[in-house]
Amino acid sequence: MDQINSVPRIQPPARIHFSGDRGDFRRLVTRGALLELVTLGFYRFWLATDMRRHLWSHTEIDRDAPEYTGTGRELLIGFLFALAIIAPIYLAYFLLTMEAERLQAFASFPLLAFFYVFGQFAIYRARRYRLTRTAWRGVRFWMDGSGWVYALRASLWAILVGLTLGLALPWREASLERYKMRHSYYGNLQGSFEGRGWEFFKRGWWLWLLAPIAFYVFPAAPFVYAAFKAVEWRWWLSGIRFGDVRLE
């Protein structure tokens, strides 16, 4: 009898419920857009914060909503930090092309490559920021790992995706998500990602065939993209793990 009682009980599935009102969210975004016009775009950091707080606070997980503690000021500081890195590099490129016109073709590719790598670094840091500013039931999410290592991995995968005409994309997404989840935590629970590139490919291979048509038939492009995102999100959610917790 003691042995039976010692067996851990499997918890039943808990539903995720969104209780937000579409009208409230529309008014929040409309007011923020008007303030962006007045402030020449600088209010976008506070608008992004308000949107996240609204979405987080109305998403109930097992009857409890997560809390978003980020601020617009933090987003603004992050933007200025990124600008301080990008501006000198762009200025150096501009001076080079002014000095010698023949260097312009040579300098264009390194500049674009830098922006891509830096963009991947920014994606990783943005996810890290959102996690560290999110708490559920008093326990905070957090993330470690290197944004530059992630950017290097993403860049190498991008080359392979280009060489395979996009066929390697599912394996790229699986590899990068494994890196991000391996460095993600909820309290002391380490995250992991169980999704496989082959599973993603099997779900969305037909979209790869439709992609060339979508490039030339404009009305088809939004629908193909929407179908791709639906497949990607279902695959992504089903692969997330935090300890023994999984999503469907």
C-alpha positions as a Markdown table, in Angstrom:
| # | Residue | x | y | z |
|---|---|---|---|---|
| 1 | Met | 0.0 | 0.0 | 0.0 |
| 2 | Asp | 2.9 | 2.4 | 0.8 |
| 3 | Gln | 4.4 | 1.6 | -2.6 |
| 4 | Ile | 1.2 | 2.5 | -4.3 |
| 5 | Asn | 0.9 | 5.8 | -2.5 |
| 6 | Ser | 4.5 | 6.6 | -3.4 |
| 7 | Val | 3.8 | 6.5 | -7.1 |
| 8 | Pro | 3.6 | 10.1 | -8.4 |
| 9 | Arg | 0.2 | 11.1 | -9.6 |
| 10 | Ile | -0.1 | 12.2 | -13.3 |
| 11 | Gln | -1.6 | 15.7 | -13.4 |
| 12 | Pro | -4.5 | 16.1 | -15.8 |
| 13 | Pro | -4.1 | 18.5 | -18.7 |
| 14 | Ala | -4.6 | 22.2 | -17.9 |
| 15 | Arg | -6.2 | 24.4 | -20.6 |
| 16 | Ile | -4.8 | 27.8 | -21.6 |
| 17 | His | -7.6 | 30.4 | -21.8 |
| 18 | Phe | -7.4 | 33.9 | -23.3 |
| 19 | Ser | -9.9 | 36.3 | -21.7 |
| 20 | Gly | -8.9 | 39.5 | -23.4 |
| 21 | Asp | -11.5 | 41.7 | -25.1 |
| 22 | Arg | -10.8 | 42.6 | -28.8 |
| 23 | Gly | -12.3 | 46.1 | -28.4 |
| 24 | Asp | -10.0 | 46.9 | -25.4 |
| 25 | Phe | -7.0 | 45.8 | -27.3 |
| 26 | Arg | -8.0 | 47.8 | -30.4 |
| 27 | Arg | -8.3 | 50.9 | -28.3 |
| 28 | Leu | -5.0 | 50.3 | -26.6 |
| 29 | Val | -3.2 | 50.0 | -30.0 |
| 30 | Thr | -5.1 | 52.9 | -31.6 |
| 31 | Arg | -4.1 | 55.2 | -28.7 |
| 32 | Gly | -0.5 | 54.0 | -28.9 |
| 33 | Ala | -0.4 | 54.6 | -32.6 |
| 34 | Leu | -1.5 | 58.2 | -32.2 |
| 35 | Leu | 1.1 | 58.8 | -29.5 |
| 36 | Glu | 3.7 | 57.3 | -31.8 |
| 37 | Leu | 2.8 | 60.0 | -34.4 |
| 38 | Val | 3.1 | 62.7 | -31.8 |
| 39 | Thr | 6.4 | 61.5 | -30.4 |
| 40 | Leu | 7.9 | 60.7 | -33.8 |
| 41 | Gly | 7.9 | 57.0 | -33.1 |
| 42 | Phe | 9.5 | 56.9 | -29.7 |
| 43 | Tyr | 6.3 | 55.8 | -27.9 |
| 44 | Arg | 6.5 | 52.5 | -29.7 |
| 45 | Phe | 8.6 | 51.1 | -26.8 |
| 46 | Trp | 5.8 | 51.9 | -24.3 |
| 47 | Leu | 3.2 | 50.7 | -26.7 |
| 48 | Ala | 5.0 | 47.3 | -27.0 |
| 49 | Thr | 5.1 | 47.1 | -23.2 |
| 50 | Asp | 1.4 | 47.9 | -22.9 |
| 51 | Met | 0.5 | 45.3 | -25.5 |
| 52 | Arg | 2.6 | 42.6 | -23.8 |
| 53 | Arg | 1.1 | 43.4 | -20.4 |
| 54 | His | -2.4 | 43.1 | -21.8 |
| 55 | Leu | -1.7 | 39.8 | -23.6 |
| 56 | Trp | 0.2 | 38.3 | -20.7 |
| 57 | Ser | -2.4 | 39.3 | -18.1 |
| 58 | His | -5.3 | 37.9 | -20.1 |
| 59 | Thr | -3.7 | 34.6 | -20.9 |
| 60 | Glu | -4.7 | 32.2 | -18.1 |
| 61 | Ile | -2.7 | 29.0 | -17.6 |
| 62 | Asp | -4.5 | 26.6 | -15.2 |
| 63 | Arg | -6.6 | 29.6 | -14.0 |
| 64 | Asp | -3.5 | 31.8 | -13.3 |
| 65 | Ala | -2.1 | 34.5 | -15.7 |
| 66 | Pro | 1.6 | 35.3 | -16.1 |
| 67 | Glu | 2.9 | 38.7 | -15.2 |
| 68 | Tyr | 5.0 | 40.9 | -17.5 |
| 69 | Thr | 7.4 | 43.3 | -15.6 |
| 70 | Gly | 9.2 | 44.9 | -18.5 |
| 71 | Thr | 9.1 | 48.7 | -19.0 |
| 72 | Gly | 9.2 | 51.0 | -22.0 |
| 73 | Arg | 12.3 | 52.6 | -20.6 |
| 74 | Glu | 14.2 | 49.3 | -20.7 |
| 75 | Leu | 13.2 | 48.8 | -24.4 |
| 76 | Leu | 14.4 | 52.3 | -25.3 |
| 77 | Ile | 17.8 | 51.8 | -23.6 |
| 78 | Gly | 18.1 | 48.5 | -25.5 |
| 79 | Phe | 17.3 | 50.3 | -28.8 |
| 80 | Leu | 19.9 | 53.0 | -28.1 |
| 81 | Phe | 22.5 | 50.4 | -27.3 |
| 82 | Ala | 21.9 | 48.7 | -30.6 |
| 83 | Leu | 22.0 | 52.0 | -32.4 |
| 84 | Ala | 25.4 | 52.8 | -30.8 |
| 85 | Ile | 26.8 | 49.6 | -32.4 |
| 86 | Ile | 25.2 | 49.9 | -35.8 |
| 87 | Ala | 25.6 | 53.7 | -36.4 |
| 88 | Pro | 29.5 | 53.7 | -36.5 |
| 89 | Ile | 29.6 | 50.7 | -38.8 |
| 90 | Tyr | 27.2 | 52.2 | -41.2 |
| 91 | Leu | 29.1 | 55.5 | -41.1 |
| 92 | Ala | 32.3 | 53.7 | -41.9 |
| 93 | Tyr | 30.6 | 52.0 | -44.8 |
| 94 | Phe | 29.3 | 55.3 | -46.1 |
| 95 | Leu | 32.7 | 57.0 | -45.9 |
| 96 | Leu | 34.3 | 54.1 | -47.7 |
| 97 | Thr | 31.9 | 54.3 | -50.6 |
| 98 | Met | 32.4 | 58.1 | -50.8 |
| 99 | Glu | 36.1 | 57.7 | -50.8 |
| 100 | Ala | 36.3 | 55.0 | -53.5 |
| 101 | Glu | 33.3 | 54.1 | -55.6 |
| 102 | Arg | 34.9 | 50.9 | -56.7 |
| 103 | Leu | 34.8 | 49.6 | -53.1 |
| 104 | Gln | 31.0 | 49.9 | -52.9 |
| 105 | Ala | 30.3 | 46.5 | -54.5 |
| 106 | Phe | 32.9 | 44.9 | -52.2 |
| 107 | Ala | 31.5 | 46.7 | -49.1 |
| 108 | Ser | 27.9 | 45.9 | -49.6 |
| 109 | Phe | 28.0 | 42.2 | -48.9 |
| 110 | Pro | 30.0 | 42.5 | -45.6 |
| 111 | Leu | 27.5 | 45.2 | -44.5 |
| 112 | Leu | 24.5 | 43.1 | -45.3 |
| 113 | Ala | 26.1 | 40.1 | -43.6 |
| 114 | Phe | 26.8 | 42.1 | -40.5 |
| 115 | Phe | 23.2 | 43.3 | -40.3 |
| 116 | Tyr | 21.9 | 39.7 | -40.7 |
| 117 | Val | 24.2 | 38.4 | -37.9 |
| 118 | Phe | 23.4 | 41.3 | -35.6 |
| 119 | Gly | 19.7 | 40.8 | -36.3 |
| 120 | Gln | 20.0 | 37.2 | -35.2 |
| 121 | Phe | 21.8 | 38.4 | -32.1 |
| 122 | Ala | 19.0 | 40.9 | -31.4 |
| 123 | Ile | 16.4 | 38.1 | -31.8 |
| 124 | Tyr | 18.1 | 36.0 | -29.1 |
| 125 | Arg | 18.5 | 38.9 | -26.7 |
| 126 | Ala | 14.9 | 40.0 | -27.2 |
| 127 | Arg | 13.7 | 36.5 | -26.3 |
| 128 | Arg | 16.0 | 36.5 | -23.3 |
| 129 | Tyr | 14.6 | 39.9 | -22.2 |
| 130 | Arg | 11.0 | 38.8 | -22.5 |
| 131 | Leu | 11.6 | 35.6 | -20.5 |
| 132 | Thr | 13.4 | 37.4 | -17.7 |
| 133 | Arg | 10.5 | 39.9 | -17.5 |
| 134 | Thr | 7.9 | 37.1 | -17.3 |
| 135 | Ala | 6.7 | 35.4 | -14.1 |
| 136 | Trp | 4.0 | 32.8 | -13.4 |
| 137 | Arg | 2.7 | 32.0 | -9.9 |
| 138 | Gly | 5.6 | 34.0 | -8.4 |
| 139 | Val | 8.3 | 32.1 | -10.3 |
| 140 | Arg | 10.3 | 33.9 | -12.9 |
| 141 | Phe | 11.5 | 32.6 | -16.2 |
| 142 | Trp | 15.1 | 33.2 | -17.2 |
| 143 | Met | 17.6 | 32.5 | -19.9 |
| 144 | Asp | 21.4 | 32.2 | -20.3 |
| 145 | Gly | 23.6 | 31.3 | -23.3 |
| 146 | Ser | 25.3 | 33.5 | -25.8 |
| 147 | Gly | 23.6 | 35.7 | -28.4 |
| 148 | Trp | 26.7 | 35.7 | -30.6 |
| 149 | Val | 26.9 | 31.9 | -30.6 |
| 150 | Tyr | 23.2 | 31.8 | -31.6 |
| 151 | Ala | 23.8 | 34.3 | -34.3 |
| 152 | Leu | 26.7 | 32.3 | -35.7 |
| 153 | Arg | 24.6 | 29.1 | -35.7 |
| 154 | Ala | 21.7 | 30.9 | -37.4 |
| 155 | Ser | 24.1 | 32.4 | -40.1 |
| 156 | Leu | 25.6 | 29.0 | -40.9 |
| 157 | Trp | 22.1 | 27.5 | -41.1 |
| 158 | Ala | 21.0 | 30.4 | -43.4 |
| 159 | Ile | 23.7 | 29.5 | -45.9 |
| 160 | Leu | 22.6 | 25.8 | -45.9 |
| 161 | Val | 19.0 | 26.9 | -46.3 |
| 162 | Gly | 20.0 | 29.0 | -49.3 |
| 163 | Leu | 22.0 | 26.2 | -50.9 |
| 164 | Thr | 19.1 | 23.8 | -50.6 |
| 165 | Leu | 16.5 | 26.3 | -51.9 |
| 166 | Gly | 14.7 | 26.3 | -48.5 |
| 167 | Leu | 14.5 | 22.5 | -48.0 |
| 168 | Ala | 16.8 | 22.7 | -44.9 |
| 169 | Leu | 14.5 | 25.3 | -43.2 |
| 170 | Pro | 12.7 | 22.8 | -40.9 |
| 171 | Trp | 16.1 | 21.4 | -39.6 |
| 172 | Arg | 17.3 | 25.0 | -39.1 |
| 173 | Glu | 14.3 | 25.9 | -37.0 |
| 174 | Ala | 14.6 | 22.7 | -34.9 |
| 175 | Ser | 18.3 | 23.2 | -34.3 |
| 176 | Leu | 18.0 | 26.9 | -33.3 |
| 177 | Glu | 15.0 | 26.2 | -31.1 |
| 178 | Arg | 16.9 | 23.4 | -29.3 |
| 179 | Tyr | 19.6 | 25.9 | -28.5 |
| 180 | Lys | 17.2 | 28.5 | -27.2 |
| 181 | Met | 15.2 | 26.1 | -25.1 |
| 182 | Arg | 18.3 | 24.4 | -23.7 |
| 183 | His | 19.2 | 27.8 | -22.2 |
| 184 | Ser | 15.7 | 28.6 | -21.0 |
| 185 | Tyr | 14.5 | 28.0 | -17.4 |
| 186 | Tyr | 11.3 | 28.4 | -15.3 |
| 187 | Gly | 12.7 | 28.6 | -11.8 |
| 188 | Asn | 15.0 | 25.6 | -11.6 |
| 189 | Leu | 13.3 | 23.7 | -14.4 |
| 190 | Gln | 15.4 | 23.6 | -17.5 |
| 191 | Gly | 13.7 | 23.8 | -20.9 |
| 192 | Ser | 14.2 | 21.5 | -23.8 |
| 193 | Phe | 12.8 | 21.2 | -27.3 |
| 194 | Glu | 11.7 | 17.8 | -28.6 |
| 195 | Gly | 10.6 | 18.9 | -32.1 |
| 196 | Arg | 12.4 | 17.4 | -35.0 |
| 197 | Gly | 13.1 | 18.9 | -38.4 |
| 198 | Trp | 11.6 | 15.8 | -40.2 |
| 199 | Glu | 8.3 | 16.3 | -38.4 |
| 200 | Phe | 8.1 | 19.9 | -39.5 |
| 201 | Phe | 9.0 | 19.0 | -43.0 |
| 202 | Lys | 6.3 | 16.3 | -43.2 |
| 203 | Arg | 3.7 | 18.8 | -42.0 |
| 204 | Gly | 4.6 | 21.6 | -44.4 |
| 205 | Trp | 6.3 | 20.1 | -47.5 |
| 206 | Trp | 3.4 | 21.1 | -49.7 |
| 207 | Leu | 3.9 | 24.7 | -48.7 |
| 208 | Trp | 7.4 | 24.6 | -50.2 |
| 209 | Leu | 5.8 | 23.6 | -53.5 |
| 210 | Leu | 3.4 | 26.5 | -53.3 |
| 211 | Ala | 6.0 | 29.1 | -52.4 |
| 212 | Pro | 7.1 | 29.8 | -56.0 |
| 213 | Ile | 3.5 | 30.4 | -57.1 |
| 214 | Ala | 2.9 | 32.7 | -54.1 |
| 215 | Phe | 5.8 | 34.9 | -55.2 |
| 216 | Tyr | 4.1 | 35.6 | -58.6 |
| 217 | Val | 0.4 | 35.4 | -57.6 |
| 218 | Phe | 0.1 | 38.1 | -54.9 |
| 219 | Pro | -3.4 | 37.2 | -53.5 |
| 220 | Ala | -2.0 | 33.7 | -52.7 |
| 221 | Ala | 1.1 | 34.9 | -50.7 |
| 222 | Pro | -0.7 | 35.9 | -47.5 |
| 223 | Phe | -2.6 | 32.6 | -47.4 |
| 224 | Val | 0.5 | 30.5 | -48.0 |
| 225 | Tyr | 2.3 | 32.5 | -45.3 |
| 226 | Ala | -0.6 | 32.1 | -42.9 |
| 227 | Ala | -0.7 | 28.3 | -43.5 |
| 228 | Phe | 3.1 | 28.1 | -42.9 |
| 229 | Lys | 2.9 | 30.0 | -39.6 |
| 230 | Ala | 0.0 | 27.8 | -38.4 |
| 231 | Val | 2.0 | 24.6 | -39.2 |
| 232 | Glu | 5.1 | 26.1 | -37.6 |
| 233 | Trp | 3.3 | 27.2 | -34.4 |
| 234 | Arg | 1.6 | 23.8 | -33.9 |
| 235 | Trp | 5.0 | 22.0 | -34.4 |
| 236 | Trp | 6.8 | 24.5 | -32.1 |
| 237 | Leu | 4.3 | 24.3 | -29.2 |
| 238 | Ser | 4.2 | 20.5 | -29.3 |
| 239 | Gly | 8.0 | 20.4 | -28.9 |
| 240 | Ile | 8.4 | 22.7 | -25.9 |
| 241 | Arg | 9.3 | 21.1 | -22.5 |
| 242 | Phe | 10.0 | 22.5 | -19.1 |
| 243 | Gly | 10.9 | 19.5 | -16.9 |
| 244 | Asp | 7.9 | 17.1 | -17.3 |
| 245 | Val | 5.6 | 19.8 | -18.5 |
| 246 | Arg | 4.7 | 19.8 | -22.2 |
| 247 | Leu | 2.3 | 21.7 | -24.5 |
| 248 | Glu | -0.1 | 20.7 | -27.2 |
